[in-house]
Amino acid sequence: MEFINGTRMCGGPAYNDLLEGGRRNQTVQVSGMVHVKRPVGGGLTFLKLRLRDGLLQCVCSGLDLAGVPEESAVTVSGALREETRAPGGVELAAESVEVLSRPAEPMPVPVAKARLNVNLDTELGLRPVLLRHLRARSIFRIQAGLSRAFREYLQKEGFTEVHTPKIVHAGAEGGPNIFRLDYFGRKAFLAQSPQFYKQTMVGAFERVYEVAPVFRAEKHATTRHLNEYTSMDFEMGFLRSFTDVMEMETGFLRYAMDLLRREYAGDAARLDIDIPEVTEIPAIRFDEAKRLAAEKYGYQIRDPYDLEPEEEHAIGRYAREEWGSDFVFVTHYPGRKRPFYAMDDPDDPRYTLSFDLLFRGMEVTTGGQRIHDYGQQVAKLEKLGMDPAEFGSYLMIHRHGMPPHGGLGIGLERLTMQLCGLDNVRCASLFPRDLSRLEP
């Protein structure tokens, strides 16, 4: 019998620990995958080990490595020493190499190259192994940093994390873009949004957030749409104005970009990311944003009630050129393009107290203030030809009292795509789901 106390961890020291000066000229033991194997003659071979957070160069002299192909899992022991030409400025003078496992066959594409140079369909089909490519890893480390920042910032601001159902009785946004399923003989849907549930939890916790998948049955085949994506949502009570929601998002973005600069600098450098400074974000009304961009760039407004992708790009360009900002809030969207829970602007009910956030010319966030009064919510449902009886559990919170509240949803993949300068949102999804792809 033995007792497990949680102090003996596998894998050896982390890469960043090896870079610190305290281990120089000491014998260390490191486990990783053979990313590159390069014999140089005279019994000398260079191995680059892919660790969980970096590459470590190992110099192997006089060791028999014939049976150690690339993508072998190994443990290398030796002395850590300075070497300015090596990644991170250190290398391991190997004294022994223990093989833990060997691949059954070579990689289909060399992942040690700077660029994969394969088309997107091929890359996605080989995703389980091509995620080992350092640029792909860095994309998803940046993405992890964004979701980490979301949690850390909102926890600091008094939010409670919640986990809401993804099999639901009714769609939060209605319309045809909802996946239907058979739930033990009953009609059910995959959640388009956690909207109803996060509003419900405002009545319990006042401030809540969630990072979770949402599902949209949209028959799009564009570079910006996925049928399953990760939404970073929050909802908060006791709003003074719907701009309070925008203030909270601006604070999150400032925190996130600072975190990426501090702790993900290596990944940002590998991807050549321009991390934006977030001090303040301009906010402009929907109708004014459309007019200003159309006037400056000389095009006709075709849809007065929504933003087309080309308009988003133009407004983003306008924000960069006129206000020096990669971000811009577009506020007061027309009511006919907002869901039934959006609060109408009391000064002009044709518009809503809602917004989108554009980042470098693409919408990455939708949010706003919600209707909290029971009578107003029932009246709006009826005005839109919807049956309040279909929303009994949702309307329960309104019937029994809710504070003024609002929130937003951020598309994590789109935010990652724009930040990393990717040309297709599928590159920012580990295993994307679109019209044709259900695997890997």
Buried (B, 14 or more C-beta within 10 A) or exposed (E): EEEEEEEEEEEBBBBEEBBEEEBEEEEBBBBBBBBBBEEEEEEEBBBBBBBEBBBBBBBBEEBEBEEBBBBBBBBBBBBBBEBEEBBBEBBBBBBEBEBEEEBEEEBEBEBBEEEBEBEEEEBBBBBEBBBBBBBBBBBBBBBBBBBBBBBBBBEEBEBBEBEBEEEBBBBBBBEEBBBEEEEEEEEBBBBBBBBBBBBBBBBEBBBBBBBBBBBBBBEEEEBBBBBBBBBBBBBBBEBEEBBBBBEBBBBBBBBBBBBBEEBBEBBBEBBEBEBBEBEEBBBBBBBEBBEBBBEBBEEEEEEEEEBEEEBBBBBBBBBBEBBEBBBBBBBBBBBEBBBBBBBBBEEEEEBBBBBBBBBBBBBBBBBBBBBBBBEEBBEBBEEEEBEBEEBEEBBEBBEEEBEBBBBBBBBBBBBBBBBBEBEBBBBBBBBBBBEEBEEE
